[in-house]
Amino acid sequence: MKKALIIILLVVVFLGLAAWLVLPLIVKGLGFHPDYSGKRVQFPGGTALIITTSHDRLGENVPTGVFGSEMTAPYYEFLDGGMKVDVASIQGGRIPIDPLSFKWFIKSEYDNRYLRDKLFQQKVANSLRIDHIDFTRYDLIYLAGGWGAAYDLGTSEVLGRKISEAYRAGRVIGGVCHGPLGLLRARDEKGNPLVRDRRLTAVTDKQVRELRITGTPQHPERELRAAGAFFEGKTAFQDMFANHSVVDGRLVTGQNQNAGAEVAVKMMMKARGVGN
């Protein structure tokens, strides 16, 4: 009897260890956080501003915020490209990070790097408040997503005004997932809505329905289409495994967390006049 229990225990431990090792590979193989293998570009001396949500609750009780890799992947792509990177949020101070971001089976290589990076962690704990920043001082303005962004990026008058100023000054603007909601209140050089008649992507309505998180005040595909954007997206058996990015002039957008690194690189390329 004792021997049988030991064998059962060993089998359980083995299966648990196998799941721990294999599940991340399966999730990645399905398309979550794909490795970026495209062309890269250096931007020594360039400056980038990453902007995130300050909202930390999904509904009343579920913790949320920025989705980790939608902040960490662009940060390190900008940094490794030779850029100086600042981190800001709607309210400033500590940025809430969706705890799901760093679950062992979905966290990315960029997330692991962040968890070892004390300087980046300090920037996240003491983010700049957007009210106090001159966006035109930066070459690139990047809007991170996550469910928290559905509550504050698209409704911030300050963000809309400062994105407008940066765009009119010739800066490259980008974002992924819920991040492009931050474009909704921005205006172009002629005073028209910045997103009108522009090709853009963001998290799809299908992905929102699939994840059953439909109670947020704004859904990117719905809001961008209503504002006059030409919305694009790719689909998969579950859209969280899909990946797509769009470059339209100086606007660079990505569908979800899978496009973080790709969007960052394309933003640098656009600013440097390389490729798209």
C-alpha positions as CSV (number, residue, x, y, z in Angstrom):
1,M,0.0,0.0,0.0
2,K,2.8,2.4,0.9
3,K,4.7,1.6,-2.3
4,A,1.5,2.3,-4.3
5,L,1.1,5.7,-2.7
6,I,4.7,6.6,-3.4
7,I,4.2,5.6,-7.0
8,I,1.0,7.7,-7.3
9,L,2.8,10.7,-5.7
10,L,5.7,10.4,-8.1
11,V,3.3,10.2,-11.1
12,V,1.4,13.3,-9.8
13,V,4.7,15.2,-9.4
14,F,5.9,14.2,-12.8
15,L,2.6,15.2,-14.5
16,G,2.6,18.5,-12.7
17,L,6.2,19.2,-13.7
18,A,5.4,18.3,-17.3
19,A,2.4,20.6,-17.3
20,W,4.6,23.4,-15.9
21,L,7.1,23.0,-18.6
22,V,4.9,22.2,-21.6
23,L,1.9,24.5,-21.1
24,P,3.9,27.7,-21.9
25,L,5.2,26.1,-25.1
26,I,1.6,25.1,-26.1
27,V,0.3,28.6,-25.5
28,K,3.2,30.2,-27.4
29,G,2.8,27.6,-30.2
30,L,-0.9,28.7,-30.6
31,G,0.3,32.2,-31.3
32,F,0.5,34.0,-27.9
33,H,3.5,36.3,-27.6
34,P,5.2,35.2,-30.9
35,D,8.8,36.0,-31.3
36,Y,9.4,39.0,-33.5
37,S,11.7,38.0,-36.3
38,G,11.4,41.0,-38.6
39,K,13.9,43.7,-39.4
40,R,15.1,45.9,-36.6
41,V,16.4,49.4,-36.6
42,Q,18.6,51.5,-34.2
43,F,17.5,54.9,-33.1
44,P,20.4,56.2,-31.0
45,G,19.6,59.4,-29.2
46,G,15.8,59.1,-29.9
47,T,13.2,59.5,-27.2
48,A,10.1,57.5,-26.5
49,L,7.2,58.0,-24.1
50,I,5.1,55.0,-23.0
51,I,1.6,55.8,-21.7
52,T,-0.5,53.5,-19.7
53,T,-3.8,53.4,-17.8
54,S,-4.2,54.3,-14.2
55,H,-7.3,52.2,-13.7
56,D,-6.9,49.1,-11.5
57,R,-10.3,47.4,-11.4
58,L,-12.3,45.4,-13.9
59,G,-15.8,46.0,-12.7
60,E,-15.8,46.3,-8.9
61,N,-13.5,43.6,-7.6
62,V,-11.3,42.1,-10.3
63,P,-7.8,43.6,-10.4
64,T,-6.6,44.8,-13.7
65,G,-4.5,47.6,-15.3
66,V,-2.0,47.6,-18.1
67,F,-1.3,44.2,-19.7
68,G,2.3,43.5,-18.8
69,S,3.8,42.7,-22.2
70,E,2.0,45.6,-23.9
71,M,4.3,47.8,-21.8
72,T,7.4,45.7,-21.4
73,A,7.9,44.6,-25.0
74,P,7.9,48.2,-26.5
75,Y,10.0,49.5,-23.6
76,Y,12.8,47.0,-24.3
77,E,12.6,47.3,-28.1
78,F,12.9,51.1,-27.7
79,L,15.7,50.8,-25.1
80,D,17.6,48.2,-27.1
81,G,17.3,50.5,-30.2
82,G,19.3,53.1,-28.3
83,M,16.4,55.3,-27.2
84,K,15.7,57.0,-23.9
85,V,12.4,55.8,-22.6
86,D,10.1,57.5,-20.2
87,V,7.0,55.9,-18.6
88,A,3.8,57.9,-17.9
89,S,0.2,57.2,-17.0
90,I,-3.1,59.1,-16.8
91,Q,-2.8,59.9,-13.1
92,G,0.9,59.3,-12.6
93,G,2.4,57.3,-9.7
94,R,2.2,53.6,-9.5
95,I,1.0,51.9,-12.7
96,P,-1.4,49.0,-12.0
97,I,-0.4,45.8,-13.9
98,D,-2.9,43.1,-14.6
99,P,-1.8,40.2,-12.4
100,L,-2.7,37.8,-15.2
101,S,0.1,39.3,-17.3
102,F,2.8,37.5,-15.2
103,K,1.2,34.1,-14.9
104,W,3.8,31.5,-15.5
105,F,2.2,30.1,-18.7
106,I,1.7,33.4,-20.6
107,K,4.4,35.8,-19.4
108,S,6.8,36.8,-22.1
109,E,10.6,37.2,-22.3
110,Y,10.1,40.9,-21.9
111,D,8.1,40.4,-18.7
112,N,10.8,38.2,-17.3
113,R,13.4,40.9,-18.1
114,Y,11.2,43.5,-16.4
115,L,10.9,41.4,-13.2
116,R,14.7,41.5,-13.0
117,D,15.0,45.2,-13.9
118,K,14.9,47.5,-10.8
119,L,15.2,50.7,-12.9
120,F,12.2,49.9,-15.0
121,Q,10.3,48.8,-11.9
122,Q,11.0,52.2,-10.4
123,K,9.7,54.0,-13.4
124,V,6.5,52.0,-13.2
125,A,6.2,52.7,-9.5
126,N,6.7,56.4,-10.0
127,S,5.2,57.0,-13.5
128,L,5.0,60.6,-14.8
129,R,1.6,62.2,-14.9
130,I,0.6,63.1,-18.5
131,D,-0.6,66.5,-17.5
132,H,3.0,67.5,-16.7
133,I,4.6,66.3,-19.9
134,D,5.3,68.0,-23.2
135,F,4.6,65.2,-25.7
136,T,6.3,67.1,-28.5
137,R,9.7,66.5,-26.8
138,Y,9.5,62.8,-27.8
139,D,10.0,61.2,-31.1
140,L,7.6,58.4,-30.4
141,I,4.4,58.3,-28.3
142,Y,3.2,54.7,-27.5
143,L,-0.1,53.8,-25.9
144,A,-0.2,50.5,-24.0
145,G,-3.4,48.5,-23.6
146,G,-4.9,46.2,-21.1
147,W,-8.4,46.2,-19.7
148,G,-7.8,49.2,-17.5
149,A,-7.3,51.4,-20.6
150,A,-11.0,50.8,-21.5
151,Y,-11.8,53.1,-18.6
152,D,-9.5,56.1,-19.0
153,L,-7.5,56.4,-22.2
154,G,-10.4,57.1,-24.5
155,T,-12.1,59.6,-22.2
156,S,-9.0,61.7,-21.2
157,E,-9.3,65.2,-22.6
158,V,-5.7,65.8,-21.5
159,L,-4.4,62.8,-23.4
160,G,-6.4,63.7,-26.5
161,R,-5.0,67.3,-26.5
162,K,-1.5,66.2,-26.0
163,I,-1.7,63.4,-28.7
164,S,-3.0,66.1,-31.0
165,E,-0.1,68.4,-30.3
166,A,2.4,65.6,-30.8
167,Y,0.9,64.5,-34.0
168,R,0.8,68.1,-35.4
169,A,4.5,68.4,-34.5
170,G,5.3,65.4,-36.7
171,R,5.7,62.7,-34.1
172,V,5.0,59.0,-34.6
173,I,2.1,57.7,-32.5
174,G,1.4,54.1,-31.8
175,G,-0.4,51.6,-29.6
176,V,-1.8,48.1,-29.2
177,C,-4.9,46.4,-27.9
178,H,-6.9,48.9,-25.9
179,G,-4.2,51.5,-26.3
180,P,-5.6,53.0,-29.5
181,L,-8.6,54.2,-27.5
182,G,-6.2,57.0,-26.5
183,L,-6.5,58.3,-30.1
184,L,-10.2,59.0,-29.9
185,R,-10.1,62.5,-28.6
186,A,-7.1,63.6,-30.7
187,R,-7.3,65.9,-33.7
188,D,-5.2,66.2,-36.8
189,E,-3.7,69.3,-38.4
190,K,-7.0,70.4,-39.8
191,G,-8.9,69.8,-36.6
192,N,-10.6,66.6,-37.7
193,P,-10.7,63.5,-35.6
194,L,-7.3,61.9,-35.9
195,V,-8.8,58.4,-36.4
196,R,-11.3,59.4,-39.1
197,D,-10.6,57.6,-42.5
198,R,-7.4,56.0,-41.0
199,R,-6.5,52.4,-41.2
200,L,-6.2,51.2,-37.6
201,T,-6.3,48.0,-35.6
202,A,-6.9,47.2,-31.9
203,V,-8.5,44.4,-29.9
204,T,-11.5,43.1,-31.8
205,D,-15.1,42.8,-30.6
206,K,-14.8,39.1,-31.2
207,Q,-11.9,38.8,-28.7
208,V,-13.9,40.8,-26.1
209,R,-16.8,38.5,-26.5
210,E,-14.6,35.4,-26.4
211,L,-13.0,36.5,-23.1
212,R,-16.5,37.4,-21.8
213,I,-15.3,40.8,-20.7
214,T,-18.0,42.9,-22.2
215,G,-18.8,45.2,-19.3
216,T,-16.0,47.7,-19.8
217,P,-17.2,51.2,-20.9
218,Q,-15.3,51.2,-24.2
219,H,-14.5,48.4,-26.7
220,P,-11.8,49.5,-29.2
221,E,-13.2,48.0,-32.5
222,R,-16.6,49.4,-31.7
223,E,-15.4,52.9,-30.7
224,L,-12.9,53.2,-33.5
225,R,-15.4,52.2,-36.2
226,A,-17.9,54.7,-34.7
227,A,-15.3,57.5,-34.9
228,G,-14.8,56.8,-38.6
229,A,-11.7,54.6,-38.7
230,F,-11.2,51.9,-41.2
231,F,-10.8,49.1,-38.7
232,E,-8.7,46.0,-39.6
233,G,-8.2,42.8,-37.7
234,K,-7.2,39.2,-38.1
235,T,-9.0,36.3,-36.6
236,A,-8.1,32.9,-35.1
237,F,-10.0,30.2,-33.4
238,Q,-9.6,32.6,-30.4
239,D,-8.6,36.1,-31.3
240,M,-6.2,36.4,-28.4
241,F,-3.9,34.1,-30.6
242,A,-4.2,36.3,-33.7
243,N,-1.7,39.0,-34.6
244,H,-1.9,42.0,-36.8
245,S,-0.3,45.5,-37.1
246,V,-1.1,48.5,-39.4
247,V,0.9,51.4,-40.4
248,D,-1.0,54.4,-41.7
249,G,1.2,57.5,-42.1
250,R,2.5,58.3,-38.6
251,L,0.0,56.1,-36.9
252,V,1.1,52.5,-36.0
253,T,-1.3,50.2,-34.3
254,G,-1.4,46.5,-33.2
255,Q,-4.3,44.2,-32.6
256,N,-3.4,42.9,-29.2
257,Q,-0.5,41.8,-26.9
258,N,1.0,39.7,-29.6
259,A,2.0,42.9,-31.6
260,G,3.8,44.9,-28.9
261,A,7.4,44.3,-30.2
262,E,6.3,44.6,-33.8
263,V,4.6,47.9,-33.3
264,A,7.5,49.3,-31.4
265,V,9.9,48.4,-34.1
266,K,7.7,49.8,-36.9
267,M,7.3,53.0,-34.9
268,M,11.1,53.4,-34.8
269,M,11.3,52.5,-38.5
270,K,8.7,55.1,-39.4
271,A,10.5,57.8,-37.4
272,R,13.8,56.9,-39.0
273,G,12.4,56.8,-42.5
274,V,13.2,53.1,-42.9
275,G,10.8,50.6,-44.4
276,N,7.1,51.3,-44.0
